[in-house]
Amino acid sequence: MSDTTRVRPAAASARPPHRGRSGLRAAITHPALIGGVALLALWLFANQEGSYPQYVIILIAIYALVGAAIVLLIGVGGQLSLGHAVFFAVGAYTAAQMSTRSSIGLPLEIVIAAAIAAVVGAVVGLPSLRLSGLLLAAGTLALGFAGQQVLFTWEPVTGGSSGMSVGLLQVFGQPASLLNCTIIVLGVCLLLTYNILRGRSGRALHALRTAETAARSVGIDVGVRRIVAFALSGALTAVAGVLYGHAVSFISPDTFGYTLSIQLVVLAIIGGRMRLFGAVLGAAFVFGLPEQFRSVQKYEGTIYGIILLIVIIFAPGGIVELFDRARGAVTWLFGRATGRPVRSPEEPELIAAVADEPVPGHGRARVGESAPVPPTRSGRRSRLRVAPAEGAQASLAGLPLTLSGVSVSFGGVHAVRDVSLEIPPGQVLGLIGPNGAGKTTLFNALSGVVRASGSVVLGDTDLSRSPVRRRALAGLGRTFQNLSLHEGLTTLDHVLIGRHRFYRYSLLSESLRLPGVIRSERQGRSEAMALLELVGLAEVADVRVDDLPYGLQKRVDMARALAGRPRILLLDEPAAGLPPDEADELIDQVLALTCGNGTTVVIIEHNVELVRRVCDRLVAMAVGAILEDGAPQAVLESDSVVEAYLGG
């Protein structure tokens, strides 16, 4: 039997293609259309009411816009900010200053306020490069205090404690309806934000919130993404502030204290911090209901505290989660009544079927596919070369990797000691050793996660001082021992995150959803689905990774790494925790997708029989240093390896 056997493309016959919603149903249920209809209904309702109900609706719309800014930064981006009252004030005071100086009116006020707030937001976002969590929250809270003091003391611009009046609302010299302008601005801003969140930028924010190191490892510039998120969130909040200034007609520094910033965060949590619809619900609940129940406003803090506690305990996703549950229950009841029960992609039976089903090219043969390749006489199974489905390319041609004197120390502990290796293109190298030998630390040094001395050269590129992102862009991909998956995202989302560096469109194009963005996203999804077909995950493409068994989560981690088309792939204990048959299947599949293109593969693995079978070369480590280096059989039979690793 030849050393390389070809099988048919897995995507051609293994499974039916991924099917989304039908065209008509997708159009009818599109969030943008639903949101537009809802805003139109709100506008029609408001026009039938008196001035005070209109005022309440305007306030809800304004705070819904702020809620969208909070969702973008805190909910999706994971950057806790308690200083958004400053951005709100920027908008309100811009309206106060410009409404009496220019006849252009609202359009100019919005542009100026958004620009100023974006700059301030970018500056505020700089500490997020070093701080996170409570420290970042404390820093932004300090900004809120400082910003309010500026409002009190900068009297020529803000009027100080006396406050300022806001002029009449105009649009290009003509008086305009505040209700109409607010609904239009809210609709446009929600649409732009929605487009950002469902594109490359939104996936990047999700990724850095849930697993920052993994996000860096696929080429996401985490620092830039954080600063841009602060800038965008600040700009949206300032736009809302402009409308707020016209709604109340008079503003003073007392309005923009830390209490407002906390209320805005509570708004997002109660409504649903991950969804734009949650921002609207939260605004209606936090700022709309009190206007309807003024008799209990003195108990406002107590009521909000109790409700917030209830939401956190019973509906962590906010009110929008309760809506989702109700919708799911209605859908299920309708299905039972009509005799056509709706099958959820999260059903355990479907997931179990995928988990038990052999990956294309392995296990039992299917119609039109070659039978599994048996072990050769040497005991090593020949590698399969899978012909990729159209549009799919799991990896690129390998590059040589050269390590010279790589060392890593944590205080006085030397985790890696003077490691030097030369790995030629296309080689499968196994890295073995006892726990604590420094294997994963060496991987972290190669990928830039930890600082190391010595040199790391990939091809002709010296990566020794390069950050994680630049190493990923140079062609270095990796998996993680602890998986580092992105909580709450689907299998397909993970592959799209892995393809992050292949999307070239700008943030402006993304927000406007221009034709080039649509084409790029469609192509990306098509190639992602082709890769999922190859690794046997197409049927669970729309399932959240939290709901998958461990074996399928391992495949998702592999698929994310392969989606970046690496030139060298680092696999950190890919078979750990898997039954032997499933481990063999997974490793064979990965090697089938990479070795055919000559990709260099380095595997950390404790399964001695597996590395003996699949590796061209074996390196044994102990106490951070190389113990043996050579052919697998020779290394495993070495006295030093037997004594240090195999237990003599």
N, C-alpha and C positions, 0 to 999 in steps of 0.2 A: 504494500500500500504506500502511495506517495506521502511525503511528509505534510503536504498541504492539500486539503480536499475542499472543493467548492460546493456550496449548497445554494439553493435558490434564494432569492431575496425574501427575507422573512415577511416583509410588509406586503408581499404580493399575494400570499395565500394563507398566512397564519391566522389572521383575524379580519373581521370586517373593519373598514375604515372608521375612524372616529366620527361620530355623527353629532353635530350640534343641533340646536333647535331649527325647525323648519323656517324658511325665509319669512313667511307671513307672521308666524308666531313670534319669531325673533324681533321683527319690526314692531309688532303691537306691544310686546313686553319690554322693549328697550327702555332702560332707565331714563335716558334723555327725553324720550317721548312722554313717558309717564310723568316725569317732573314738569315738563312743559304744560301738559294738560292740567296738572295740579295747580301750577301757578296761575294759569288762565282762569281756573275755577275760583281760586282765591281772589283774583282781581275782580271777577264778576260779582262775587259775594260782597266784597268790600264796597263796591260802587252802589250796592243796594242799601248800605247801612249809613248811619249818621257819622258825624265827624269824630266822635270819641271812639267808636269801634274801629274806624279807619286808622286812627292814631295807634290803637293797640296792635292792629295787623301790621302797620308800618314798623313798630318796635320789634315785633316778632321776626319780621323779614330782616331787619338790620342785625339783630343778634343771631339769626340763623347764618348770616354771612360771616360773622365772627366765629360762630361754631364751626363753619367749614374750614376756616383758617386754623382752628384748634385741632380739628380732625387731621388736617394735613401734617401739622408739626408734631403734635403729641400722640394722637391715635395711631397714625401710620408711621411717622418718623421716629416715635419713641423718645422725643426730646421734651422733657417736662419743663414748661415755661410758666412762671407766675408773674410775668411782666407785661402782658398784652394790653393792659390799660394804657401804657405809654403809646403804643401804636394807635390805639383808639383815639387818644388825645391828639396825636399828630393830625389825623384826619379832621377832627372837629375844629381845631384851631386853624387849619388850612382853609376850611370852609368859611370860618369867621373872617379871616384876613382877605381872601380872594373874592368873596361875594360882594364886597363893597369896592373892589378895585378893578374888576374886569367884567365886561358884558358877556364874555364867552360862557361864564357860569359853571354849571356842574361838570361838563367834560374836562375843563382845565383844572378845576379843583381836584377831581379824581386823579388826573395824571400827576399833578404836583405832589399830592398827598401820598400816592402809591410810590412815587420815586423816592421821596424823603424816607418813608417808612422802610422801603426795601434796603436803602443804604444803612439805616439804623439797625434793621434786622440782621443784615450781613455782619455788622460790627458786633452786635450782641451774640451772633452765632459763633464768633471766633473762640470764645471759651469752651464751646462744646467740643472742640478738637482735643481738649485736655480733660474736661469735666463731663460727668454724666450723673444721672439719677438725682439724689438729694442735693449734691453739691451744685449741679447745674441749676436746680430749682431755686436754691438759696441765692445764687448769683443773679438770676433773672428777677427774683423778688427784690434784691438790693437795687437793681435797675429801676424797678417800679417806684421804690421810695425816692431815689435820686431824681427820676423824671418828674414826679409830682412836685418836688421842691423847686425844680427849674420852672415849672408853671407858676408857682407862687412868686418867685423872685424876678422873672424876666418880664417885668411889667410893660415895657414898650411893645412887646409882641403879644403877650398873653393877657394883659390887663391885670395881672397879679390876682390877689384875693378878691378883687372887685368883679372879676369875670369879664366876659365880652358878649356882645350881641352878634347874632348871625344874620346876614342879610337875606333878602328874599331869594327863593330858588329860581334860577334862570337857566335856559339852555339856548346859547347863541343869541342872547339879548331878548328872548321871549320868556314870559312867565310860564312855569311848568308845574304840573301836578306832582307833588311829592310821592303820592301813592303809585302813580304810573312809573315814575323814575325809579323808585325803590324796587318794584316788582321786576322791571326790566334789568336793572343792575344786578339784582340777586340771581335772576335766571342766567344771565351771561356769565357771572362769576362762578356759579355752581357748575355750569357746563364746562368752562375752562378747567376748573379744578378736577372735575370728573375725568376729563380727557387726560390730565396729567397723572391721576392716580391709577388709571387703567393701562398706562403705557410704561415705557422703560423707566421713567423716573419714579413712578409709584412702586413698581416692583423693587427698585433699588432701595427705596425707603423701607419697605417691608423687610427686605433682606437685612439691612443694617440694624433694624430694631430687634430682630429675632435671633440673629447669629452674625455678629459683626465680622469675626475672623473669616467665616465662610464667605461673607459678602466681599471682603477684600480679595479672597483667593480666586474669585471669578472676574476680577478686574474692575470692581466698582470703586470709584474714588469717594471714600466715605466722608472725608473732610469737606470736599466740594458739595456733596449732596446735603450735608447738614447745614452748611451756610446758605445754600440755595433754598432749603426748606424754611429756614428762619426768615430769609428775605421775602419769599412768597407769602408766608403766613403774615408777616408784618404788613405787606402791601394790601392784602385782602382786608385785614383788620382796619387799616387806615381808610380804605374805601367805605367801609361800614361807618367809620367815624365821621366822614363827610356827610353822609345821609343823616346820621344822628344829630349832628349840629343843626341841620335844617329842620329836623323834626322837633327839637326842643327850643330852638330860636335863641337860647341863652346858655352859655357854658361857663363853668368855673372850675378851678383845680380840684375842689372837693369831690367832684364827680369821678375823677380818674385815679382813685386811690387803690391800694392793694386789695381792698374788698371786692372791687369790680373784677380784678384779675382772677381772684379765687372763684367768683361766681361764674366766670367764663369757662374755667376748667370744670366746675361742677356741671355746667350746662352740657358739656361734651360727654361727661361720664354718665349722667342720667339719660341723655338721649341715645347714646351709643357712640363711643369715641372712635370707632373704626369706619363709620358710615356717614355719608353726607346727609342721608335721610335722618339719621340720628341727630345731626346738628339742628335740623328743622324741628324735630320733636322736642329736643332739649330746650330750644329757644321758646317754643310755645309753653312748655311746662314751667321753666324757670322765670321767664319774664312776661309771659302772656297771662297765666293764671292769676298772679298777684294783682294784676290790674282789674281782674274781674271779682276778686275777693279782698277788697281793701279793708274790710272789717277785721280781718285776721292778720294783717300785715305785721303787727307787733310780735306775732309768733312765727314770723317768716323763717328765722334761723333755725328754730327747733323743728319746724315742719320739714325744711329741706334736709336737715341732719338725719331725721328718721327715714325719710324717703331714700336718701342716698345710701344709708345703711341697708335698707331692704333691697335696693337695686343691686348693690355689690354682692349681697348674699345669694339672692334668688335669680338674678338676671345680670351676670357680670357684663354682658354685652349691651346693657342698657334697655330702654323701652323698645328700641328697634328689634331687639332679640325676642321680646314678647310678641311683637307683630309677626316675626318669622315663625314662631311656634304656632301662633293662631293660623297663619296661612298654611303651614304644613298640615295642621289638623283638618282644616277645611278641605284641602286637596285630597287627603287620605279618605275623609268621609265621602267626598264626591266620587272618588274612585270606587269605593265599596258600593255606593248606591248605583253606579252605572255598570258595575261588573268589570271595570277596567282599572284595577289598582295600579297606582303609580309606583314604579320601581325606583328607589333612590340609589344613586351610585355608592352610597355608604352602607348598603345592605351587607350584613356579614356573609351571606351566602355567596354574593358576587366576589367579595374580597377573598374569601376562602378558596373559591374556584380559581382565581388568578394565582393565588399563592401556591396552589397544588399543581397548576398547569406547567408543564415543562416550557422553558424558554425556547423560542425558535432555534432549531439547530441542535437541540440537546434532548435527552430523555427519549421517550418513545417517538417513533417517526410518524409524521402526518402524510396525508396523501400529497404527492408531488414533491416530497422532501426526501433527502437522503437519510439513511439510517444513521444512528449515532456512531461516531468513529471509535472503535475499540482501542484499548491500549496497544502500543507496539511491543515488540519483544523485549525492549529495554525497560519496559514498565512505564514509560512516559507516553501519555496520550498525545497523538499528533494534533496540532492546532488547526481549528477550522478557520477558514477565511470566508466570512459572510459577505456576499455581494450586497452592499447597502441599498436600501430602497431609494427611489429617485428623490433627490433633494437632501438626502441624509449623508453626512460624512462625520464619522465618530471621532476621527483624529487626523493629524497631519503627519508628514514624514518626520521621523525622529531626529534629534540633534544630540551630539555628544555632550556629556555632562562631566565636568572636571572639578573635583574638590581638592583643595590644597591647604593642609594644615588647619582644617575647620575645628574650632574649639568653642564650647559654650560653658560659661560658669554662672552659677547663681550664688552670689556671696562667696563663701569658701568651698562650695561644692562644685566639682568639675564634672558636669553631666556628659560632655563630649570632649575627648582629648585628642587633638592633633590628627583628625581623620583626613586621609588623602585617598581619593578614588578617581579612576577614569572609567567612565561607562560609555561604550560606543553606541551609536544609533541603532535602534531596533533590538537591543539586548533586554532580556527579562532577568533582572537581578533580584535575588531574594536577600532580605536582611533579617537575620535571626539573632536570638540572644535571650537571656533571662530577663525577667521584669527588672527595670531599673538599669538596664544596660546602656540606655541613651538612644534607642532607636527612634522613638517618636520625637525626642528633642532634636535629633539630627534632621528629621523631616521638617520640623519647625524652623531649623536654621536654614535649610535649603529653600523653603518657601518664604522666608523673611519674617515669620511670626515672632521669633526671638532673635536678639542681637548676637552675632557670632564674630569671632576673629577668623582670619584666613580668607581664602578666596573661593567663590562659586562662579564658574564660567559655564554658560549654556551656549553651545555653538561658538560664535565669536564674540558673544556679549558677556561682559563682566557684570554679574549681578550682586557682587559682594556688598555693595552699599545701597542697593535698590530696595524700595519698600515692597510689601506684598503685592500690591496692585501691578507694579511694573514687571514683577516676575511672572505674574499671571499673563500679562499682555505679551511677554516674551515667549510664552508657550509652555509654562509650567502649570500643570493641573494636579489637584490632589483630592483625596477623600479624607475623612476624619474618623478617628477611633471612636469618638462619641457621637458620630454622625453629623452634629451641628446642622440639623434641618431647620426649616423656617416654619415655626408653629403657626397653624391656621391657614397655611397656603396649600394648594393642591399639588399633585404630582406634576402636572403640566406647568404650573407656575415655577417649580424648581428648575425644570429644564430651560424655561424662558429666562430665568435669572442666570443660569449657566451660560446662556448665549448673550449676556448683557453687552459685551464688547463689540458685537457684530451689528448693533443698532447705531446708526450714524446720524439720525435726525436731531434737530435742535429742540430746546425746550419750548421755544415759540411755536415751531411747527407742531410739536406734540400737543400743546394746549389748544391749538386751532384744529387739530386732527386733519391736517392737510393730506391730499391724496398720496404723497410720498410716504407719509407715516402709515397710512392704511395699508399700502402695498408691503411695506417693510414688516408690519405686524402680521399680516396674512402669511407672508413667506416664512417668517420666524415660527409661527404656529404650525405651519405645514412641516417644516423641517424638524420641529420638536416632536410632533406626533410620529414622524418617520423613525426618529431615534427611540421613542417609547415603544414602537412596534418591535424594533430590533432587540430591546432588552426585556420584552414581555410585560410592559406596564401600560399598554394602550387602553385596556379595559378599565383601569383605575386612574385614568388621566385626570378626571374631575373629582377625585376623592381627596380629601384633606389628608396630609401625611400623618396627622395625629391618629387617624382612624385605621392606619395600616398596621399589619403585624411586622415584627422586627425584620423578618427576611425581606419583605417588600421595601421597608425603609432603607435597607442596605442597598437595594437596587436603585432606589431614588437617589441616594448619595452618589452612586456610580454614574447614573445618568446625568446628574448635574455636572460632574467633573468632565464627562465625555462631551457634553454640549459645548464646552469651550474649545473643542478640537485641539487638545494639548499635543505638544511635541514630546514631552516627557510627563508621564503619569505616575504619581506617588500614591500607592494604595496602603493605607494604614490599617492593618489587621482586618482585611475585607471579609475573612471567613469567621471572625470571632463571634461566638454565640449562635452559629448556624449548624444544623445537622450536617454530617459529612457530605451526603449526596447534594444537598442544597448549596453547600460551600463550593463543591466541585463545579456544579452547574454555573454558579455566578462567576467564578474565576475564569472558566473556559469561555463564557460569553464575552467577558471584558477583553480577554486576550484575542478572541476571534475578531473583535471590532478594532483592535489597536495594532496587533502585530502584522496584519496584512498590509498596513500602510508604513510599517517600519518604525512605529512609535516606540520610544524607550519607556520601559516600565520598571519601576522599583517597588517591591512588595515587602512590607513588614508582616510577618506571619509566624504564629507558633505551631501551626499544623505542619509538622516535619514532612509527612508523606506528600502533602500538597506541594510544598516548595520543591521537594525532590523531583516531582513529576513535571512541574511547569517551568521551572527556572533554568536558564542557561548557565547561571553563575550564582554562587552563594557567598555572602559575607557574614561572618559571625562576629558579634560584638559582645564585650563584657566590660563592665566598669567604665563605659564611655569610650573605649578604644577598640580598634579592629583586632580580633583574635586570629581569624583565619580568613582567607580569600582564595576562591578557586572553584573547581567543578563541584556541583552539589554533592555527589557521592563521596568525593575526597574530603570535603569539609565536614560532612556529617560523621565520617569515620575517624576524623582527627582526634587524637588523644586529648588535646586541650579543649576541644569543643565538647567531647563526651564528658569530660570532668566538670566543665563550667556550666554546661547547659543541659545536657541529656542525663546527667546524674550518675555518670561513670559506672 
